[in-house]
Amino acid sequence: MKVTIKEWNSVATWQWDIPADDVCGICQMHFDGTCPTCKYPGDDCSLLSGKCGHSFHMHCIMKWIKQDAAKGQCPMCRQPFEWQDQANETDGPSDTPIPTIEADTEE
């Protein structure tokens, strides 16, 4: 008996490269779900990590950084928040500067 496959449909799943029980330090929601701003998980609700090692939903950290009281600091450890360059993490050093976030403060 021969079988001919006429069509093949594949399904893929993805997950963030973080511990399964890790949550956003701001909204306390799991990263495999969504932040309070989003309706669906995925690229629209991406994960951003700082050089300090703390991770947040993109919408949560952007909202946090825009607050005057945040002063551009990580909400978990209060170090100046700088993006972790994940694209070049395994490729070695890069000449591309990593953007820093500065809060709009009026003094």
BAFI-71009 format. One record per residue: z, x, y of N, C-alpha, C in turn. Coordinates in steps of 0.001 Angstrom, whole numbers, plus 500000, padded with zeros to 6 digits. Atoms other than C-alpha are relative to their C-alpha. Layout:
// BAFI-71009
ZXYZXYZXY/...
This chain:
// BAFI-71009
500000500843498825500000500000500000500000500888501237/500071499255498754498966501422503344500400499089501154/499588500732498806500445500387506644499389500695501208/500566499454498772498682500865509946500835499517501178/499235500348498806500751500971513100499009499773501133/500948500344498945498790499190515802500597500180501392/499355499890498695501322499370518594501398500572499817/498689499363500057504447501380519308500686499800501340/499208500193498785507090500399521848501293500786499849/498762499226500073509867502818522559500952499554501102/498958500337499039513118502229524365500855501240500187/499172498831499712515117504938526079501233499574500784/498797500207499202518598505027527474500333501299500695/499594498810499268520106507443529951501480499869500330/498616500001499536523563508412531083500215501225500867/499673498871499134525078510683533680500648501099499174/499437498848500702526120514158532559501425500258500496/498593499925499604529825513513533214500832499380498884/499162500636501026532810512476531067499873498477500051/500220501447500101532489508865529877501047499188500756/498946500756499336535807507815531413500125500325501488/499954499623498591535063509316534851499573498818500867/500315501092499080534990506864537769499771500551501399/500209499637498602533903506992541399501369500076500677/498715499815499332536810508327543458500233499050501152/499861500913498869536159505754546171500153498558499530/499952501408500421535403502399544490500695499808498651/499338500025501306537020503272541108499199499269498922/500870500605501004534022501829539207499387501111499153/500625499019500880532529503636536200498587500302500473/501328499589499564529341505575536865498881499360499188/501045500670500763527474503776534093499776498571500489/500185501291499348527914500602536132499420500219501381/500506499861498639527210500110539800501146500046500990/499028500053498916529010500558543063500009498567500547/499958501364499454530025497408544991498762499619500818/501190500271499191526845497737547113498799499611499151/501197500175500836524371497662544196500135498838499026/500022501055501011523327494999541725499665500541498623/500445499445501270521773497206539032500265501498499962/499819498549500103522651500695537753498654500712499944/501230499216500091520090503467537888499769500842501228/500345499116498898518253505467540490500425499458501359/499573500570498726519155503032543269501493500171500231/498558499772499890522826503705542576500299501356499368/499897498671500604522698507425541950501385500617500193/498746499264499995525567509804541402499822501247500854/500030498786499190526290512509543975501270500786499741/498859499126500246528554515468543269500112501006501129/499756498993498982530145517810545749500268501346499355/499688498663500510530662521544545395501437500076499500/498601500019500425534354520718544974500150499452498585/499958500511501365533476519056541646500246498510499895/499778501439500030534173515445542622498669499265500123/501240500778500028531499512812541995500247498591500519/499900501318499392530820509531543766498664499282499883/501239500748499830528283506730543896499415500392501350/500659499606498757525727507589546579500415499094501163/499659500919498914526485504456548612501454500155500428/498577499852499682530244505009548412500252501235500863/499739498773499247530206508628549634499301499963501356/500681500089498708527639507893552359500791499125500967/499182500875499162529786505038553671501277500733500434/498780499246499702532876507289553480499751501051501075/500297498903499086531291510221555304499720499488501413/500326500549498681530106507972558154501233499546500778/498772500403499312533696506971558949500538501169500814/499435498949499156535266508916561802501214500655499350/498781499472500616538510509309559842499707500974498864/500341499127501125536686511092556988499828501446500429/500198498649499454535855514124559171499128500869499097/500900499238500853533155515145556679500671500621498794/499230499430501106535762515809553982499857499161498735/499958500685501284535839514951550298501212499067499994/498861500915500017538026511848549866501058500344498956/499052499652501052539694513391546812500835501233500337/499284498733499795540595516936547876500020500454501457/500040499722498559539903516955551653499327501315500370/500814498839499650537660520027551453498759499490500719/501261500438499393534521519916553615499014499616498896/500877500478501057532093517856551530498611500589500164/501348499452500055528910519708550611499397499566498676/500686500418501214526326518464548108499941501146499005/500231499025501056526208520272544787498511499983499707/501442499904500227522646521504544290499735499924498504/500178500194501438522021520021540827498620500396499526/501361499655500416518289520748540813499893501459499600/500082498572500282518841524506540792501205500512499225/498771499615500681522071524491538804499749500950498830/500270499158501159520486526062535719498923501034500278/501095499091499694517630527868537436500447501273500707/499520498831499278519798530390539263499963499765501494/499931500148498554520104531054542991498673499531500589/501183500516499332517706529362545366500048500352501473/500063499750498572516513530082548891500142498715500802/499891501276499316516722526370549705501453499747500369/498616500261499604519846525636551758500465498637499511/499412501253500436522166522909550501500485499273501244/499602500707498783522653520206553147501495499761500045/498599500332499805526111519706554567500065498701500769/499818501269499321527454516456555870501003500222501106/499078499908498887529023516345559264500228498599500522/499680501317499478530832513266560473499814500007501508/500114500135498555530147511991563960501394499791500567/498668500104499418533439512717565688499916500263501482/499942499808498559534124512371569357501397500459500344/498685499466499639536931514475570717500101500143501480/
